Amino acid sequence: MKILVIQQKMIGDVLTSTILFEALRKKFPSAELHYLVNLNTKPVLKNNPFIDKIILTDEPTKKNELRFFDLLKHIHNESYEVVIDVYAKISSAMITKFSGAKMRIGYQKNYTSFLYTHTFQRLKKPEHDASLALENRLKLLKPLGIDFDFITPKIYLTPEEVSTARNSLDKSGLNLELPLVMVSILGSNPKKTYPGSFMAELLDFCVEKKQGIQFLFNYIPNQKTEVKAIYKQLNPVTQNQVFFDIFGKSLREYMALTARCTAVFGNEGGANNIAKALEIPTFSIFSPNLTKVNWFGKSEEKKHTAVHLADYMDFNKNDKKAAVENPELYYAKFKPELIKPELERFLSEVSKL
């Protein structure tokens, strides 16, 4: 059997969808499993033992008719028996249809459902205490006789990558016998970024509550000015605990550094998903315009913590809509005082801290 999974989205989505491959391999040990993803997400898939082939595409391919047609031909020539469309956009629905696969699985949408042989409505509430991101993906496997299983995404670093990261940290002056926390200092965009002054206050709080705690900041070079502005708001004691110039020069380097950390703290996003896949405890601050249950389930609560403004105030449908349109207004209500009790508990309970 030859199966294709399509997920042309961001790193967190691509990583999360790898659970399908582990479930498929368990059910069909001899199947050939392929994954169609965007080029920039490939690093999180390296060395994954459940994926036989990675097919790469990019945004320009979606927008260029000739390049997209070449992709369609390539997929058709692979002769898949099953295609599972997790991406659920018009472009991926077209790829699924033109694959020629006898079984074509996707989510129920009025304008694309006719392109599939099996469709499913997304769950609105978890049935197994996992995040909806996991449960809705695994639901796509039902036509193949695969029921829900508690599978989580995993990242596979090489011993060399882990060793190189440790050597880099050793040379930097860090004390790896003390707590080391990777900080997701910025979200994927301004609407998903906790206010800088609030973030600085929470980092000061961490230093106050946990002796010897050290911080790395997750950022890319073109974000340095923005991150520096938050750094300057920290009190001097906290600034001394930030190793500002240590960061991964590639996504694989970043993941290896994260694997050496005690925990990951900050804005919810791909970095937190990476940490979970590395089995590193996380404390995630959700943007008010997101739905927490989509990316965080009760089954995670023993090792991970996530906070959303809705945990502290009535948050109805009108609030959700307003938060999408004006997240700054709702972030202003999400004051550090609300988060500090949970953060203090997290600092005290994470085993390595």
Buried (B, 14 or more C-beta within 10 A) or exposed (E): BBBBBBBBBBBBBBBBBBBBBBBBBEBBEEBBBBBBBBEBBBBBBBEBEBBBEBBBBBEEBBEEEEBBEEBBEEBBEBEBBBBBBBBBBEBBBBBBBBBBBEBBBBBEBEEBEEBBBBBBEBEEEBEBEBBBBBBBBBBBBEBBEBEBBEBBBBBBBEEEBBEBBBEBBEEEEBEEEBBBBBBBBBBBEEBBBBBBEBBBBBBBBBBBEBEEBBBBBBBEEEEBEBBEEBBEBBEEEBBEBBBBEBBBEEBBBBBBBBBBBBBBBBBBBBBBBBBBBBEBBBBBBBBBBBBBBBBBBEBBEEBBBBBBBBBBEEBEEEBBEBBBEBBEEBBEEBBBEBBBEBBBEBBEEBEEB
